[in-house]
Amino acid sequence: MKDISEGGTVKMGRLIVVRATWDSEMEVWTAESPDLPGLVTEASSLNELDAKLPDLIRDLLEDDYTDGGYDVPVEVIATFSKRIRVGPAEAA
C-alpha cells in the first residue's frame, strides 16, 4: 500500500477516490469509496464533507499506521442530477 520515494523519506498511500452524490430527498451529500471499505458518511454541504473525511479516513486506516505516518492522496468526485425544462413553461 505504501510507496517509498528515493531516499526513503516520503511515504504515500494509494489514491482513495471518494464519490459524493447529492440526495435531493434527504438534502445531504452521501459519500463512499470502493477503495476504502467502511468509508460511508453524509454531510449537509461539500465543505462539511471535506471537514469530516480526514478523521474518517484516519480511523479506517489506523491499523495501517507506521512510525512517522504517511500521506494518502484523496480525490473527491461530487455529482448531482437535476431536470431543466427547456421550451415553453407549463401553464400554472
N, C-alpha and C positions, 0 to 999 in steps of 0.2 A: 504494500500500500504506500510506502514512503519511498521517495527518490532522494538520494543524497547527491548534491551537486559536487563539482570539482572542489577539492579542498575539504570536503566532508562537513561543511558548516551549516548549510541550509537544508532543512528537511521540509518536504512538501508532500501532503497527501494527494490522493487522486481527486479530480474535479467532481464536485457534487452539484448536480443540476436539480434545482427546486422548481417545480411547476406550481404556480399560483393561479387560481381560477376564481373569478368573481361569481358568487352565488347570489343572484338577484332576489331570490325568495327570502333567504336568511340575512341578506345585506352584509355579507362578510367575504373576505378573501379566504379560500381554503388552500392550503399548501401541503404538498407531499413530494417525496423523492424516491424513485426506484433505486437510486444509488445509495441510499441510507435507510434501510428498513427501520420503521418506527418513527420516522420523521413525518408527522401529521400534525397540523395546527391550523388555527383560524385566527383572523385579525380583522378589525374593522377598517383598516387602511393599509396601504402598502408600507407606509412609514412604520406603523405598529408591527407589521410582519417583519420588516427589516430589523427592528429592535429585538424581536423575540428569537430570531434564527440563531444568533451566535451561541446563546446559552443552551438552546435545544440541541444544536449540533455538538457542542462540547460534552453535554450529558450523554449523548448517544455514542460518542467516540471515546468516552472516558477509559474504557478497557484497553484502548489502543495508545494510551498516553506513554510517552517516553521522557526521560530526563531532558529538560530544555524545551520540550514541546516541539511543535512543528506547525507550519501554515497549511491550511486547507483552502483551495480555491472553491468558491461557491458562485454559481450562476443562477440567478432567479429569472425565470421566464413567466411573465404575467400576461394572462389573456382574459378577455371578456367578450361577450357576444351581445348584440342588440339588433333590433329591426328598425330600419329607417324607411318611412313611407316616401315614395317618390311619385310625383304626379299630383293631380288634384286632391285636395284634402277631402276627407269623407264628411258628409253632412252631419251636423251635430244633432 
